[in-house]
Structure formats: C-alpha cells, structure tokens
C-alpha cells in the first residue's frame, strides 16, 4: 500500500448494514472485500444482479463501485488483504430478549491470534460484549463502532453522519486511528471513547428515540381526550432546541428490527444486573397498546368488526423499505383477523415479504383493489404515493368511506372534500368538534 492509497476494508456479513457499509466505503475510494457465509447471497452479489434488500440509492452505489467491491465466502481471503474487519452480522433477539451473539462469536472464532487484525463491531451488541470477547481472546484488537443508519435513508445517513462513535481501549489505538481517518472525509463529528461507552451510546440512542415516539404517542392519546391536535403540539414543542422537531410524529407505534430489539436488550441488560429500567418498560408497553388502539377506533365507528372488510394501506414498518420486521401491520392485521374481519392490503414494495408473513390476509396489486368494497381503511405506512391517490374515486369504490390515518399523513380537509370520514391519531376527527373540522 503506497502512502496515499486507502487501506482495504473487510466487511463481515452482507446484510443491510454490511452492504451499505461496504458500498459506502467503496464510494469513498477504499477497496472493500465483503464476506458472507451465505454462498447464494455472495453469488447473487457477484453477478451484479438484484440486491437482496430494498434500500434507495444502494443498487446504483454498488454498481458504480463494482471495481472496488469484492464479495467472497472465504474468511482467509479477507484476512490476507485487510487489517480492519467491520463485523456486520445480525444479532437477533433470543426467546429471553437477550441478543443472540452466536454469529458474532462465530466470526471471532475465525480470527487468528496475534493482534494483526482489528475487529470493528458494527452489529448491535449489549454493553459488555467487547470486554467479554477480549477476555476470550486477549490479544484481539477490538473497536466498537456502532451504526446509526436508518432504513430507507441509509446511504445518505452514512455519507452525512451526525457523528461517528469509535470506542477503543488500550492497545487498539492504531485501529481507532485508521477507522477515524476512513470516516474523516464525511465531516461528521468523531467521538473517541472506550468500548463499553460506545456500546451504551448505541443502545441508549435507540432507546431514547423509541421513548420520544412513545411519549408523543401518549400525548396524542391525551390530545384526543382534550380536543387538541398532536401535530400542532409536536410542532410547538419541537421549536424548543432542547427538544427538537424530529421523532415527534405520533402514529400507530414504532416498528422495525431495531427499536424493539434494542429496547428489550437494554431492559434485559439492566435486569440481568439487578436494575429495573422502569421507564423503558413503559415505553415498550405504550408501543404495544398504540398498535391496538386503531381497532378500538374502528369499533367506535362501525361497531363489531366480524365479517367487515378492512383495508390496510402500507405494510412495511416505514416507507422506502420492504422490511416487515416488527412492523405495526403484523399486529394490526392479526388483531383485525382476531376480531373476525376480512383484511385486504396493499404495499408498493413489501407485498412479497408480507405474503409470506401474513398468509391469512388478501394482498392486493393496488390501493384501489385493497379499498374496493371496504368498510374502513387504515393508513399504516406513509408511502408518498398514497398522498397522490384519487381519493374521490377510491372512496366511491368503498362500502363506507372511512379512513383511520395511522401516520397523520394525509390531508384531512382533502379527504373530507372527497367524501371521507377521516380520523387521525391525536387529532379531532373531521366533521366533529375540534380544530380539523
Ligand atoms: C433506527 C434508528 O433511527 C437508527 O439511528 C438506527 O441505526 C437503527 O434503528 C438501527 O439500530 O439499526 P430504523 O429502525 O431504520 O432506524 O428506522 P426509524 O426511521 O428510526 O423508524 C423506526 C420506527 O419508528 C418506524 O416504524 C417509524 O415509522 C417510527 N417513527 C419514527 C414514528 O412512529 N414516529 C417518528 O417520529 C419517527
């Protein structure tokens, strides 16, 4: 490697985090060798075909940098060319709620002794994991570099980070410096800290964001009681710089693979040491109830749901992704089925995944088909295209033009003009006393 040449970076695990990390470092001019034990996935990526995940901008990025991006199943090949290995394998929750670290441990087991290589942990792991790994492999150079990417905007998040956290203990300084210089061109603040604190920054950040959402959801529920509009309340609160406007959108609860997993992992982590994290228990409970409240709203409007046809617009846990993990739609669909309703649904991207997870609901090819003959609709995911629909025409095809906007995404006045009864979350229904009438 010449003085100006950027170091080759190894990425272990080419799931969503690994693929974004590999693609973005290649974009920054690094040669990247990305390894996965799944030979089919590696073959697919080598072929330059469709990516296994839906992430805006990623296919173009991977394509553009294909000369610098290599995919392999051989760990020995990665070790031969890279000193720094970003560990991006998944850490799903176990039945006890603890993170399953078996894939991380499998990676650690393949690393040679001698301190030549550094393992950089991007996978979300409980605080204390770094220490435990180093106890099992004392000369391992270990750095915690948690990821803060959001699905749907991961490439932009990587390229314009608010901060990059690098947790390294004594003996790992060379790796921390190398990682810092790899991220430096992006301009985000680089936070140097110890391993345990870096691990906690990740868990605490996700838990705080989940808390913010559960908080605004409870405020929304109170707004409904007192005739206030949570979107105005959130806007007014968010102008206070100490609070900020982000993650104050009330709705039918947070989903996705991260908030649920990380809040439970942090709660368990505290519990395992004998500390009861009360606030977090409430944050999780509020979210579970929030997904179910919509069913109550429907019942108030149309009575018992047995035999009724209810349409779900959107199924993914948020727009711009096909990810269905922990999506609010899963609980909602199951609750509606539990009430005896017929459930039809449409999602622009997640339909295939949803079909496998929700075999008992009717997945339609368009919003119009899902809404045809429905007694009520629920907007579950705020896909931008839903704002562009011809609601007048769609309402005409429904048995009863009632919509519960689970993301406060649609324009209530427009829906009302189209003949709908509109109800959001934490705002007065249109046509009833309150400011949105
Ligand atoms: C989250 C974090 O935001 C990332 O920083 C983190 O890196 C990631 O988890 C992770 O640990 O991997 P993500 O789950 O992709 O990212 O999605 P978010 O944009 O955070 O949304 C999570 C859920 O919260 C979605 O269901 C979304 O609809 C909901 N949400 C978000 C709200 O209900 N209200 C809001 O105001 C914001």
Boltz pocket constraint, residues with backbone or C-beta under 6 A from the ligand:
constraints:
  - pocket:
      binder: B
      contacts: [[A, 124], [A, 147], [A, 148], [A, 149], [A, 150], [A, 151], [A, 152], [A, 206], [A, 209], [A, 213], [A, 246], [A, 247], [A, 248], [A, 249], [A, 250], [A, 251], [A, 252], [A, 253], [A, 254], [A, 255], [A, 256], [A, 257], [A, 258], [A, 259], [A, 317], [A, 318]]
      max_distance: 6.0
